[in-house]
Amino acid sequence: MRLIEQPHHDGSALYVSDGAPALGDVVTVWVRVPAAAGVEAVHLRSTPDGEPWFVAAEVDPDRTGSAVGGYGATDVWWRAALTVRNPVTNYRFHLRTAAGDTYWLTAGGVVGHELPDDTDFRAVAYDAPPAWSADAVLYQIFPDRFARSAHAKPMAEADLPDWALPRDWDRDEVIGQGPGTAEQLFGGDLDGITEHLDHIQALGVNTVYLTPVFPARSNHRYDASTFDQVDPLLGGDAALARLAEAVHARGMRLIGDITSNHCGDAHEWFTRASSDVDSAEREMFYFDADTGDYEAWCGVKSLPKLNWASPLVRQRMTAVLRRWLAHFDGWRVDVANMTGRRAAQDDAHEVAALIRRALPADAMLVGEHMHDATGDLDRDGWHGAMNYLGFTRPVWAWLRGDAPGFANFFGTPGDVPSRDGAAVHATMRAFAARVSWRSLVHSWNILDSHDSARIRTVTGSAARHLVALGMQVTLPGTPMVYAGSEFGLTGWNGENARTPMPWKRDRDEQTLGAYRELLALRAAEPALRHGGLRWLHVTSDTMVYLREFEQNALLVAASRAAGEDFSLALGARAVGVFAATDLEPDGMGRLTLPGDGPGLRVWRLEPPR
């Protein structure tokens, strides 16, 4: 059965009557069934308290026979009542055709065999993420490389710490590996960010995310020496207050970065613990009773690991998180996947829930996961994760250039693999199938970050870079733009990619214009922020999908290379919103989509005239 002919449900607002149910609520769920599927009976299966339970669905006369979303007037809509019995209520659909064939519809798609419950749809009754975060578009700033304020002293005159290696903003190349990598300092500060908020807002983002701002002995500051103040090199507490005030005055938000898994070896907690075996702080870390050695993140001794079994860690870290919400509107949690985990100890889910309860309901809370975050979501902890597995990795593999020449692919030995559209679709679907719709849309879609190569280097061309951007903007999830990618900056690893912003150097204005146009499109189209996702057509070089919301559906076609034109029977006309021409259906209701590429096009579907 082709994708376009498959029954569809995705957990979005068009298919579930309440996206934030409470325990005991009864919600309506719908399945959209193309006439070609030949379905004559549908049952909803849930597993209340772990026991399978079936409810017969019925045809919804209000939706059936109408062009919901502007297309598919011949589709049949089935509805059923789902009782939200547990905090996470699993459900799926059992369908039977007139020919007697039966199959399941889960978040992983349509299958004609028995399968475990891990790809079931999920209704989540835990407290919902803040409403504002569904519309967020983030802009990640590595403070040392974004901007030096007008009042900043020249680096040659600045009062720098003994570890710092001063660098010239526009002349010195960033050291990508080896000695000096973490010590090179270009001198960006928080007032420099405040002075460039016009650029950030004009780009179309509404949420600024800062990597750590606490004092440390590195330019990245993930080795904090205290959580009690902002690094004076960045302007101190007063500069953060000025930045937060300016961001909020524009109706934007500010997100901080916290290292919940570790601190720096110069942190006062650790220096007390390591110098005095009887100190109260000793229990906050993992010391070997015989040798005095201690556990550190991945063996890096400058990053001693925090022991979340310690009541003192829980008390002090939650106090830190709450205190800085005087300026921040939420947190990105560094190494969330390792926080609370060590050997036989696994407090990760408890810790995530503890942190979430410590924060107000309107604070964003997203965990860093560089691989599979699905087991840590939908557990009353992180609202979402940095979606490297379900978005970044497949996009890189599909749109990579001829020879990126990397030593590893997000830690996997070897260069970025080359994957076709089917493999990329499978990866994206596999991630989405194992989390709720709510967690999916609140996870961050990332093309690059301070921990990765730049997307321009990965794709090797502006054309494929913009296809990647188009997918970031049009697929479900929260887009996160890494500062400088809008100018086409390059970089072959995370360190090398931390290039100072080219405020006075040559930059790619065409790419900047594309970022502004596509991010404006996301802001203008509710379907791109709140709509569901329906895959329609996938080939080696082309991926086509719908974003559906209420009476509005957007058709998106992404191509990595030129190919043949192809047709889809949608029974609608397509009006270009990011496309040069409109598309009119033929006598059979088919739209012919152009196959040229690389490129991305977006149309709004409307009933035929």
C-alpha positions as CSV (number, residue, x, y, z in Angstrom):
1,M,0.0,0.0,0.0
2,R,1.6,3.3,-1.1
3,L,2.0,6.0,1.6
4,I,-0.7,8.2,0.1
5,E,-3.2,5.3,0.2
6,Q,-2.6,4.4,3.9
7,P,-5.0,5.3,6.7
8,H,-3.6,8.1,8.9
9,H,-3.5,9.3,12.5
10,D,-0.6,11.1,14.2
11,G,-1.7,12.4,17.6
12,S,-1.9,16.0,16.5
13,A,-4.8,18.4,17.2
14,L,-6.6,17.4,14.0
15,Y,-6.7,13.8,15.1
16,V,-7.1,14.1,19.0
17,S,-9.7,16.3,20.6
18,D,-7.6,17.2,23.6
19,G,-3.8,17.3,23.4
20,A,-3.5,18.0,27.2
21,P,-5.8,15.5,28.9
22,A,-6.0,14.8,32.6
23,L,-6.3,11.3,34.1
24,G,-9.8,10.0,33.6
25,D,-10.6,12.2,30.6
26,V,-12.3,10.7,27.6
27,V,-11.0,12.1,24.3
28,T,-12.1,11.6,20.7
29,V,-9.5,10.2,18.3
30,W,-9.9,10.1,14.6
31,V,-8.5,8.0,11.7
32,R,-8.5,9.3,8.2
33,V,-9.0,6.5,5.7
34,P,-8.6,7.0,1.9
35,A,-11.3,5.3,-0.1
36,A,-8.8,3.2,-1.9
37,A,-7.9,1.4,1.4
38,G,-11.2,-0.4,1.3
39,V,-11.6,-0.4,5.1
40,E,-15.0,-1.6,6.4
41,A,-14.3,-1.8,10.2
42,V,-12.1,0.0,12.7
43,H,-11.4,-0.7,16.3
44,L,-9.4,1.4,18.8
45,R,-7.1,-0.7,21.1
46,S,-5.7,0.8,24.3
47,T,-4.0,-0.9,27.2
48,P,-5.5,0.5,30.4
49,D,-3.4,-0.8,33.4
50,G,-1.6,-3.1,31.0
51,E,-4.6,-5.0,29.6
52,P,-5.7,-4.7,25.9
53,W,-9.1,-3.1,25.5
54,F,-11.0,-2.7,22.2
55,V,-13.6,-0.1,21.3
56,A,-15.5,-0.1,18.0
57,A,-15.0,3.1,16.0
58,E,-17.8,4.7,14.0
59,V,-17.8,6.8,10.8
60,D,-17.9,10.5,11.6
61,P,-20.5,12.0,9.3
62,D,-19.3,15.6,9.9
63,R,-15.9,14.9,8.5
64,T,-16.5,12.2,6.0
65,G,-17.3,13.5,2.5
66,S,-15.7,16.9,3.1
67,A,-12.3,18.2,2.1
68,V,-10.8,18.4,5.5
69,G,-7.6,20.4,5.2
70,G,-8.6,21.3,1.6
71,Y,-8.2,17.8,0.2
72,G,-9.4,14.2,0.2
73,A,-13.2,14.7,-0.1
74,T,-13.6,11.0,-0.7
75,D,-11.8,10.0,2.5
76,V,-13.7,8.3,5.3
77,W,-13.2,9.5,8.9
78,W,-13.6,7.1,11.7
79,R,-13.8,8.2,15.4
80,A,-13.6,6.5,18.7
81,A,-13.6,7.4,22.4
82,L,-10.3,6.9,24.3
83,T,-10.2,6.9,28.1
84,V,-7.0,8.4,29.4
85,R,-6.6,5.8,32.2
86,N,-2.8,6.1,32.8
87,P,-0.3,9.0,32.8
88,V,0.8,7.6,29.4
89,T,-2.0,5.8,27.7
90,N,-1.0,3.7,24.7
91,Y,-3.4,3.2,21.8
92,R,-3.4,1.9,18.2
93,F,-6.0,1.0,15.6
94,H,-7.1,-2.3,14.2
95,L,-8.5,-2.1,10.6
96,R,-10.3,-4.7,8.5
97,T,-11.0,-4.4,4.8
98,A,-13.9,-5.7,2.8
99,A,-11.7,-8.4,1.5
100,G,-11.1,-9.7,5.1
101,D,-7.5,-8.4,5.4
102,T,-6.6,-7.0,8.8
103,Y,-3.7,-4.7,9.9
104,W,-2.6,-2.4,12.6
105,L,-2.1,1.3,12.4
106,T,0.5,2.6,15.0
107,A,2.8,5.6,15.1
108,G,5.2,3.5,13.1
109,G,2.8,3.2,10.2
110,V,0.6,0.4,8.8
111,V,1.7,-3.2,9.4
112,G,0.1,-6.5,8.5
113,H,1.6,-8.5,11.4
114,E,1.7,-8.5,15.2
115,L,4.1,-6.1,16.8
116,P,5.1,-4.9,20.3
117,D,3.5,-1.9,21.9
118,D,6.6,0.4,21.7
119,T,5.3,2.1,18.5
120,D,1.8,2.7,19.8
121,F,0.4,6.2,19.8
122,R,0.5,7.9,23.2
123,A,-1.9,10.2,25.1
124,V,0.1,11.9,27.8
125,A,-1.6,13.2,31.0
126,Y,1.4,14.7,32.6
127,D,1.5,18.5,32.9
128,A,1.9,20.0,29.4
129,P,4.9,22.1,28.2
130,P,4.3,25.8,28.3
131,A,1.9,27.0,25.6
132,W,4.4,29.5,24.2
133,S,7.0,26.8,23.4
134,A,4.9,25.4,20.6
135,D,5.6,28.6,18.7
136,A,9.2,28.9,19.6
137,V,12.0,29.2,17.1
138,L,15.4,29.1,18.9
139,Y,18.7,30.8,18.1
140,Q,21.7,29.3,19.7
141,I,24.5,31.6,20.7
142,F,28.0,30.6,21.9
143,P,28.7,33.9,23.7
144,D,32.5,34.1,23.1
145,R,31.9,34.1,19.4
146,F,28.8,36.1,18.8
147,A,29.7,39.8,19.3
148,R,32.0,42.1,21.3
149,S,30.2,45.0,22.7
150,A,31.0,48.6,21.8
151,H,32.5,49.3,25.2
152,A,34.7,46.1,25.3
153,K,38.4,46.7,25.6
154,P,40.7,45.4,22.8
155,M,41.8,41.9,23.6
156,A,45.4,43.1,24.0
157,E,44.2,45.4,26.9
158,A,41.6,43.1,28.4
159,D,42.1,41.6,31.9
160,L,42.2,38.0,30.9
161,P,42.6,34.9,33.2
162,D,45.9,33.0,33.1
163,W,44.4,30.2,31.1
164,A,43.2,32.3,28.2
165,L,44.7,32.5,24.7
166,P,43.6,35.8,23.2
167,R,42.5,35.7,19.6
168,D,41.7,38.4,17.0
169,W,38.0,38.4,16.0
170,D,38.4,38.8,12.2
171,R,41.9,37.6,11.6
172,D,42.6,34.5,13.6
173,E,41.2,31.1,12.4
174,V,39.5,29.1,15.1
175,I,41.6,26.2,16.4
176,G,39.6,23.0,15.7
177,Q,41.6,20.5,17.6
178,G,44.7,20.1,19.7
179,P,46.4,22.6,22.2
180,G,44.5,25.8,22.7
181,T,41.2,24.6,21.5
182,A,39.3,25.3,24.8
183,E,41.5,28.2,25.8
184,Q,41.3,30.4,22.7
185,L,39.2,33.5,23.6
186,F,37.8,35.9,21.1
187,G,36.1,38.1,23.7
188,G,32.4,38.0,22.9
189,D,30.1,39.2,25.7
190,L,26.5,39.5,26.7
191,D,26.2,43.2,25.9
192,G,27.4,42.4,22.4
193,I,24.4,40.1,22.1
194,T,22.1,42.9,23.3
195,E,23.5,45.2,20.7
196,H,22.6,42.7,17.9
197,L,19.0,41.8,18.9
198,D,17.8,43.6,15.8
199,H,19.5,41.0,13.6
200,I,18.2,38.1,15.7
201,Q,14.6,39.3,15.7
202,A,14.7,40.2,12.0
203,L,15.8,36.7,11.3
204,G,12.5,35.4,12.5
205,V,13.5,33.7,15.8
206,N,11.7,34.5,19.0
207,T,13.8,32.6,21.6
208,V,17.5,33.1,22.3
209,Y,19.4,30.1,23.8
210,L,22.8,30.8,25.4
211,T,25.4,28.2,26.0
212,P,26.7,28.4,29.6
213,V,27.4,31.9,31.1
214,F,28.9,30.9,34.5
215,P,32.7,31.3,35.2
216,A,34.9,28.5,34.1
217,R,38.4,27.7,32.9
218,S,37.4,27.3,29.2
219,N,35.8,29.3,26.4
220,H,32.8,26.9,26.4
221,R,32.1,27.2,30.1
222,Y,30.8,23.7,30.6
223,D,33.3,23.3,33.4
224,A,31.6,25.9,35.7
225,S,33.6,27.0,38.8
226,T,30.5,28.4,40.4
227,F,26.8,28.7,39.6
228,D,26.4,31.8,41.8
229,Q,27.4,34.4,39.3
230,V,27.8,35.2,35.6
231,D,31.3,35.2,34.2
232,P,32.8,38.7,34.5
233,L,34.4,38.0,31.0
234,L,30.8,38.2,29.7
235,G,29.9,41.3,31.7
236,G,28.7,39.7,34.9
237,D,25.3,39.5,36.4
238,A,24.4,43.0,35.3
239,A,25.0,42.2,31.7
240,L,22.8,39.2,31.8
241,A,20.1,41.3,33.4
242,R,20.4,43.9,30.7
243,L,20.2,41.2,28.0
244,A,17.2,39.5,29.6
245,E,15.4,42.8,29.9
246,A,16.0,43.7,26.3
247,V,15.0,40.3,25.0
248,H,11.8,40.3,27.0
249,A,11.0,43.9,26.0
250,R,10.8,42.6,22.4
251,G,8.4,39.8,23.4
252,M,11.1,37.2,23.0
253,R,12.4,34.7,25.5
254,L,15.8,33.6,26.8
255,I,16.9,30.1,27.6
256,G,19.9,29.1,29.7
257,D,22.2,26.1,29.6
258,I,23.0,24.1,32.8
259,T,25.4,21.2,33.4
260,S,23.3,18.9,35.6
261,N,25.6,16.0,35.1
262,H,28.9,17.6,36.3
263,C,30.6,20.8,37.2
264,G,34.2,22.0,36.8
265,D,37.1,20.8,39.0
266,A,37.5,24.4,40.1
267,H,33.9,24.6,41.4
268,E,33.8,25.5,45.1
269,W,31.6,22.4,45.7
270,F,34.3,20.1,44.3
271,T,37.3,21.9,45.8
272,R,35.8,21.5,49.3
273,A,34.9,17.9,48.6
274,S,38.3,17.0,47.3
275,S,40.3,18.8,50.0
276,D,38.3,17.5,53.0
277,V,36.9,14.0,53.2
278,D,34.6,15.1,56.1
279,S,33.1,18.0,54.1
280,A,29.4,18.1,53.5
281,E,30.1,18.3,49.8
282,R,32.0,15.0,49.7
283,E,28.7,13.1,49.1
284,M,27.9,15.2,46.1
285,F,30.6,13.4,44.0
286,Y,31.8,9.9,43.4
287,F,35.1,9.4,45.3
288,D,36.8,6.0,45.6
289,A,37.3,5.3,49.3
290,D,40.6,3.6,48.8
291,T,42.4,5.8,46.2
292,G,40.6,9.1,46.5
293,D,40.1,9.2,42.8
294,Y,36.7,10.4,41.5
295,E,34.3,9.8,38.7
296,A,34.3,12.4,35.8
297,W,32.3,12.8,32.6
298,C,33.8,10.4,30.1
299,G,37.0,10.3,32.1
300,V,37.7,14.0,31.6
301,K,39.0,14.9,35.0
302,S,38.2,18.6,34.8
303,L,34.5,17.6,34.8
304,P,33.7,15.7,38.1
305,K,30.4,14.0,38.0
306,L,27.6,15.0,40.3
307,N,25.9,12.3,42.4
308,W,22.1,12.9,42.3
309,A,21.6,10.3,45.0
310,S,22.9,13.0,47.3
311,P,20.2,15.2,48.9
312,L,22.6,18.1,48.8
313,V,23.0,17.9,45.0
314,R,19.3,17.9,44.6
315,Q,18.8,20.8,47.0
316,R,21.6,23.0,45.5
317,M,21.0,22.2,41.8
318,T,17.3,22.9,42.0
319,A,18.0,26.1,43.9
320,V,20.4,27.2,41.1
321,L,17.8,26.4,38.4
322,R,15.1,28.3,40.2
323,R,17.3,31.3,41.0
324,W,18.4,32.1,37.5
325,L,14.8,32.0,36.2
326,A,14.8,35.6,37.3
327,H,16.4,36.1,33.8
328,F,15.9,32.8,31.9
329,D,12.6,31.4,30.6
330,G,13.8,27.8,30.8
331,W,16.8,25.5,30.5
332,R,18.6,23.3,28.0
333,V,20.1,20.6,30.2
334,D,23.5,19.5,29.2
335,V,24.3,15.7,29.1
336,A,20.7,15.0,30.2
337,N,21.1,11.4,29.0
338,M,23.8,10.8,31.7
339,T,22.4,12.9,34.5
340,G,21.6,10.6,37.4
341,R,23.1,7.5,35.7
342,R,26.2,5.7,36.8
343,A,26.8,1.9,36.6
344,A,24.0,0.2,38.6
345,Q,22.6,3.6,39.7
346,D,19.9,5.0,37.5
347,D,18.0,7.9,38.9
348,A,17.7,9.6,35.5
349,H,13.9,9.7,35.2
350,E,13.4,10.6,38.9
351,V,15.9,13.5,38.5
352,A,14.2,14.8,35.3
353,A,10.9,14.8,37.1
354,L,12.4,16.4,40.2
355,I,13.9,19.2,38.0
356,R,10.6,19.7,36.2
357,R,8.6,20.0,39.5
358,A,11.2,22.5,40.8
359,L,10.4,24.9,37.9
360,P,7.3,26.9,37.1
361,A,4.8,25.5,34.6
362,D,5.8,28.2,32.0
363,A,9.5,27.3,31.9
364,M,10.9,25.3,29.0
365,L,12.9,22.2,29.9
366,V,14.7,20.4,27.1
367,G,17.4,17.7,27.6
368,E,20.5,17.2,25.5
369,H,20.7,13.7,23.9
370,M,23.2,13.1,21.1
371,H,21.6,9.7,20.2
372,D,18.3,8.0,21.3
373,A,16.2,10.1,23.7
374,T,13.0,8.1,23.3
375,G,13.4,6.2,26.6
376,D,13.7,9.4,28.6
377,L,10.7,11.2,27.2
378,D,7.0,11.0,28.2
379,R,8.1,10.5,31.8
380,D,7.1,13.8,33.5
381,G,10.6,15.1,33.0
382,W,12.1,16.8,29.9
383,H,9.5,18.4,27.6
384,G,11.6,17.3,24.6
385,A,15.2,16.6,23.6
386,M,17.7,17.9,21.1
387,N,16.6,15.7,18.2
388,Y,20.0,14.6,16.8
389,L,18.8,11.0,16.1
390,G,15.4,11.7,14.6
391,F,16.3,14.8,12.6
392,T,19.9,15.9,12.4
393,R,21.5,12.6,11.5
394,P,19.0,11.6,8.8
395,V,19.1,15.1,7.2
396,W,22.9,15.1,7.1
397,A,22.9,11.6,5.6
398,W,20.4,12.5,2.9
399,L,21.9,15.9,2.0
400,R,25.6,15.4,2.5
401,G,28.0,16.6,-0.2
402,D,30.3,14.4,-2.2
403,A,33.1,14.2,0.5
404,P,32.7,15.9,3.9
405,G,35.8,14.0,5.0
406,F,34.8,13.7,8.7
407,A,36.6,11.3,11.0
408,N,33.3,10.3,12.6
409,F,29.5,10.8,12.3
410,F,28.3,12.0,15.7
411,G,30.7,9.6,17.4
412,T,30.2,6.7,14.9
413,P,33.5,5.9,13.3
414,G,33.7,7.0,9.6
415,D,32.4,9.8,7.4
416,V,28.8,10.9,7.2
417,P,27.0,8.0,5.5
418,S,25.0,8.6,2.3
419,R,21.4,7.5,2.7
420,D,18.5,7.5,0.3
421,G,15.1,9.0,1.0
422,A,13.6,5.6,2.1
423,A,16.3,5.2,4.8
424,V,15.9,8.8,6.0
425,H,12.1,8.4,6.1
426,A,12.5,5.2,8.1
427,T,14.9,6.9,10.6
428,M,12.6,9.8,11.2
429,R,9.5,7.6,11.5
430,A,11.4,5.3,14.0
431,F,12.1,8.2,16.3
432,A,8.6,9.7,16.0
433,A,7.0,6.3,16.6
434,R,8.5,5.9,20.0
435,V,7.4,9.2,21.6
436,S,4.2,11.1,22.0
437,W,3.2,13.7,19.5
438,R,3.7,16.2,22.3
439,S,7.3,15.2,22.9
440,L,8.0,15.1,19.2
441,V,6.9,18.7,18.6
442,H,8.7,20.0,21.7
443,S,12.0,18.4,20.7
444,W,14.5,20.6,18.9
445,N,15.2,20.2,15.2
446,I,18.9,21.0,14.7
447,L,20.9,21.3,11.5
448,D,24.1,22.1,13.4
449,S,25.2,23.3,16.8
450,H,28.2,24.3,18.8
451,D,28.9,20.5,19.1
452,S,28.9,19.7,15.4
453,A,30.1,20.6,12.0
454,R,28.3,23.3,10.1
455,I,25.4,22.3,7.8
456,R,27.0,24.2,4.9
457,T,30.2,22.1,5.3
458,V,28.1,18.9,5.5
459,T,26.0,19.6,2.4
460,G,28.8,21.2,0.4
461,S,26.5,23.6,-1.3
462,A,24.1,26.5,-0.7
463,A,21.3,24.7,-2.6
464,R,21.3,21.6,-0.3
465,H,21.8,23.8,2.7
466,L,18.5,25.5,2.0
467,V,16.7,22.2,1.4
468,A,17.9,21.3,4.9
469,L,16.6,24.6,6.3
470,G,13.3,24.0,4.6
471,M,12.9,20.7,6.2
472,Q,13.9,22.2,9.6
473,V,11.2,24.8,9.2
474,T,8.4,22.5,7.8
475,L,8.8,19.2,9.8
476,P,7.3,18.9,13.3
477,G,9.6,20.0,16.1
478,T,11.1,23.2,17.4
479,P,13.7,24.7,15.0
480,M,17.0,25.7,16.5
481,V,19.3,27.9,14.4
482,Y,23.0,28.0,15.3
483,A,24.2,31.5,15.1
484,G,26.2,32.1,11.9
485,S,24.6,29.4,9.8
486,E,22.3,32.1,8.4
487,F,25.5,33.6,6.9
488,G,26.7,30.3,5.4
489,L,29.5,29.9,7.9
490,T,31.5,26.6,7.6
491,G,33.3,24.3,10.0
492,W,34.4,20.7,10.0
493,N,33.8,19.9,13.7
494,G,32.2,21.5,16.7
495,E,35.3,23.4,17.8
496,N,36.2,24.6,14.3
497,A,32.6,25.6,13.6
498,R,32.5,28.1,16.5
499,T,33.5,30.8,14.1
500,P,33.2,34.5,15.3
501,M,30.2,36.1,13.6
502,P,31.1,38.0,10.4
503,W,29.7,41.4,11.3
504,K,32.5,43.1,9.4
505,R,33.6,40.2,7.0
506,D,32.0,39.0,3.8
507,R,28.9,36.8,4.3
508,D,26.3,35.0,2.3
509,E,23.4,37.5,2.0
510,Q,21.4,35.2,-0.2
511,T,21.4,32.5,2.5
512,L,20.5,35.1,5.1
513,G,17.5,36.1,2.9
514,A,16.4,32.5,2.6
515,Y,16.5,32.1,6.4
516,R,14.4,35.1,6.9
517,E,11.9,34.0,4.3
518,L,11.5,30.5,5.5
519,L,11.3,31.4,9.2
520,A,8.7,34.0,8.3
521,L,6.7,31.3,6.5
522,R,6.7,29.2,9.7
523,A,5.5,32.1,11.7
524,A,2.7,32.9,9.2
525,E,1.4,29.3,8.7
526,P,-0.3,27.7,11.8
527,A,0.0,24.3,10.1
528,L,3.8,24.5,10.3
529,R,3.7,25.1,14.1
530,H,0.6,23.1,15.2
531,G,-0.3,20.8,12.3
532,G,0.1,17.1,12.0
533,L,2.5,15.2,9.7
534,R,1.4,12.9,6.9
535,W,4.0,11.3,4.6
536,L,2.8,11.0,1.0
537,H,5.7,10.1,-1.3
538,V,9.3,9.1,-0.7
539,T,11.9,8.2,-3.3
540,S,15.7,8.2,-3.2
541,D,15.9,11.9,-4.0
542,T,12.5,13.3,-3.0
543,M,10.4,13.5,0.2
544,V,6.8,14.8,0.1
545,Y,4.6,15.3,3.2
546,L,1.6,17.2,4.4
547,R,1.3,19.4,7.5
548,E,-2.4,19.4,8.4
549,F,-4.1,21.8,10.8
550,E,-7.9,22.4,11.1
551,Q,-9.0,23.5,7.6
552,N,-5.6,24.2,6.4
553,A,-3.0,21.7,4.9
554,L,0.4,22.5,3.5
555,L,2.1,20.3,0.9
556,V,5.9,20.2,1.2
557,A,8.2,18.7,-1.4
558,A,11.9,18.5,-0.7
559,S,14.4,17.2,-3.4
560,R,18.1,16.7,-3.0
561,A,18.7,16.3,-6.8
562,A,16.9,16.7,-10.1
563,G,14.5,13.9,-11.1
564,E,11.3,13.3,-13.1
565,D,8.0,15.0,-12.4
566,F,5.5,12.9,-10.4
567,S,1.8,13.0,-9.6
568,L,-0.2,12.6,-6.4
569,A,-4.0,12.1,-6.3
570,L,-5.1,14.6,-3.6
571,G,-8.3,15.9,-5.2
572,A,-7.1,19.5,-4.5
573,R,-5.4,22.4,-6.1
574,A,-2.1,23.6,-4.7
575,V,-1.5,27.4,-4.2
576,G,2.2,28.2,-3.9
577,V,3.3,29.8,-0.6
578,F,7.0,29.0,-1.1
579,A,6.8,27.9,-4.8
580,A,6.9,29.8,-8.1
581,T,3.7,28.4,-9.5
582,D,0.4,27.0,-8.4
583,L,-0.7,23.5,-9.3
584,E,-4.0,22.6,-10.8
585,P,-5.4,19.0,-10.6
586,D,-6.2,17.0,-13.7
587,G,-9.5,15.3,-14.4
588,M,-8.6,12.5,-12.0
589,G,-7.8,14.9,-9.2
590,R,-4.0,14.4,-9.6
591,L,-1.4,17.1,-9.0
592,T,1.8,17.0,-11.0
593,L,4.8,18.1,-8.9
594,P,8.0,19.2,-10.5
595,G,11.0,16.9,-10.0
596,D,13.8,19.4,-10.4
597,G,16.2,20.0,-7.6
598,P,17.9,20.5,-5.2
599,G,15.0,22.5,-3.9
600,L,12.1,22.9,-1.5
601,R,8.6,24.0,-2.3
602,V,5.5,24.6,-0.2
603,W,1.9,24.8,-1.4
604,R,-1.4,25.3,0.4
605,L,-4.1,22.8,-0.5
606,E,-7.5,24.1,-1.5
607,P,-10.6,22.3,-2.9
608,P,-10.7,22.3,-6.7
609,R,-12.5,25.2,-8.3
